[in-house]
Amino acid sequence: MRLGPLLPLLLVLPAHAFAESCTESFAVIYGKVSPAVVSIQATKINKAKPQRRFETLVGSGVVIERDGQILTNAHVVDGAASLSVTLDSGTKAAAKVIGLDSLLDLALIRIETPSSLATARLGDSSTLRVGDEVAAIGNPIGLEQTMTRGIVSGLNRILPGLAEQPMIQTDAPINPGNSGGPLVDRCANVVGINTFVSEEAQSIGFSVPINSAKAVLRDLRETGRVIRPWLGLQGREVDASLSSIVRLPLTAGYLVEIVYDGGPADRAGVRGGTTSVVVQGEEYLLGGDVLTAIQGAPIRTHAEYLAKVRTLKAGQRVKVTIVRDGQSRELTLTVTERPRLPADLVE
């Protein structure tokens, strides 16, 4: 068999061309995954309600290691005074938080167990395509081990103010109590961790891609958190079309809308927006600087901004180019570790 001439063709095929193709029924998928899905009960102290000091939040999780490591949502376990886990067998065990990442809304918890546990197989979320069938397994509204099915409705969803990282959108029903449970494909692989559902629309839920979760597992295990570089600003892309609509001279780039007090950008003198304007249903905070480059690398979109910031390190001094009042200028700021922000883990 002559394989030589075919090799170049194989190398340029997209990754999903080699994706595993499975046609097992959802009943079989449920039988494979559900033994690794757990219910999590988090008891939290509510300081704002003296008459109701303790509240119990119920969520879901998925066992990823036989020694009792469980992946779930950070908002399920964050600030819990006590945690307990109910296994598929009905066995209950106390749990402790190993690591928590408020940005991805992920947490790694662990229970002590005398025997090895059933685990779920982590898949590859990069092979997902819009239209692929998926299922969510969890404990919605306290009901044990429930499966709902649907499709992948969208990929790489960035949700301003809610999620800075790309999310999987699905129409598989995700209800209160599903938080932290797995989103699985037709091969019974976990491809996402269900995190929240839109209150403004029906059949729109979101999951953290499992590849994003796998990328931070080591940090969660070893340091209990994920250290990320931070410039202390928030913005959005602007282009010539916006400038023509609002009739203001706006340079194409990354419009700085919010500068966090005391952050790197604030200390360097970067200015945020001061005037709220709604353009074609989108709200913009105008009047701030326009960021056009970081370390000489052009910044035009939100994706470019995030990609460049990820290459930086806490403590590093960087030069940023901004445009203010039509004039370009350079500022130097010192990158810090991203702190927990007020918008993180809003339920």
Residue, then its C-alpha position, 0 to 999 in steps of 0.5 A: m500500500r502506497l501511503g506517501p502521496l496521501l500523507p500531505l492530505l492527512l496533515v491538513l484535515p481538520a481535527h474533527a475529521f478524526a473525531e470518534s464517531c459513536t452511535e450508542s443510545f442515550a440510555v447506554i451513555y447514562g449508564k456509563v456516566s451517571p455512576a460518576v455524577v454526584s450531588i453536592q450540598a453546600t451549607k453557607i452562612n448568610k450574613a445578610k439575613p439574621q433570621r436565616r443564618f444558614e442556607t443550603l445550596v444544592g449542585s452537581g459534580v463529576v468524579i474525575e479521579r478514583d481517589g475522590q477528586i470531583l470537578t464542579n462549579a466554584h459558585v456551588v462551593d465558594g464560601a461554604a461552611s461545610l460540604s457534603v457529597t452524595l454518591d450515585s450509590g447513596t453514600k454520603a461523605a464530607a468534602k473539602v475544597i482543593g482549589l477554586d477558580s472564580l474566572l472559569d467558575l470551576a472548583l476541585i473538591r475531594i472526599e475521603t473514600p476507602s474504595s476507588l470510585a467510578t470516574a467519568r472520561l474527560g473528552d476533547s471539547s475542541t472537536l465539538r461542532v454546532g449541531d452535535e448531540v449532547a446530554a446534561i446529567g445532574n441533580p436539578i431542583g434536588l431530583e437525583q440523577t436526571m439526564t436531559r438531551g439537546i445539541v451544541s447550539g454555539l461555540n466560543r461564546i463570550l458573555p460580557g460581564l458574565a464570562e470572559q472565557p469562551m463557553i459552550q452554548t447548548d439547548a440541553p435543559i440546564n436547571p438549578g441544581n445542574s450546576g457543576g454536572p457534566l455535559v457529555d457527548r455521544c461517546a459518553n465523554v465529558v466535554g463541558i461542565n454545566t455552569f448557568v442558564s440564561e434567564e432571559a431566554q428559553s433553551i439557552g444554557f452554557s458550559v465550561p469547555i472541558n479543555s479549559a478545565k483540564a488546562v487549570l487542573r494542575d494549578l487547582r491541585e498544586t496551588g489551590r488557585v489559577i494565577r492569571p496576568w491582569l491589567g485592571l481594565q475592561g473594554r470592547e472593540v470599536d471600529a469606524s462604524l461606531s464612530s460614524i453613528v455616534r458622530l465622535p472621532l473614535t480610533a479603531g482599537y480596544l475602547v477602555e470602558i472600566v478602569y479598576d481602582g488601584g489596578p495596574a491601568d489605574r496606577a499608570g494613568v489609563r482613563g475609563g469611560t464616563t458617558s453611557v451611550v446605547v447604539q443599536g441595542e448595545e451599551y457603550l461607555l464612551g469618553g475613555d482611552v482607546l488601547t491600540a497596542i500592548q508591547g507593540a502588538p496591535i490590539r483591535t478586538h477583544a480576542e486579541y486583547l485576551a490573547k496578548v494579556r495571557t502571554l504576560k506575567a505578574g510583575q512584568r512591566v509592559k508598554v501600552t499604546i493608547v489614543r486620548d483626544g486624538q493623540s497617541r501616547e505610550l504608558t508603562l504599567t506593571v502587570t499584577e495577578r488577577p484578583r477576584l472581582p465583584a462580578d465573579l461567581v454571581e449566581 
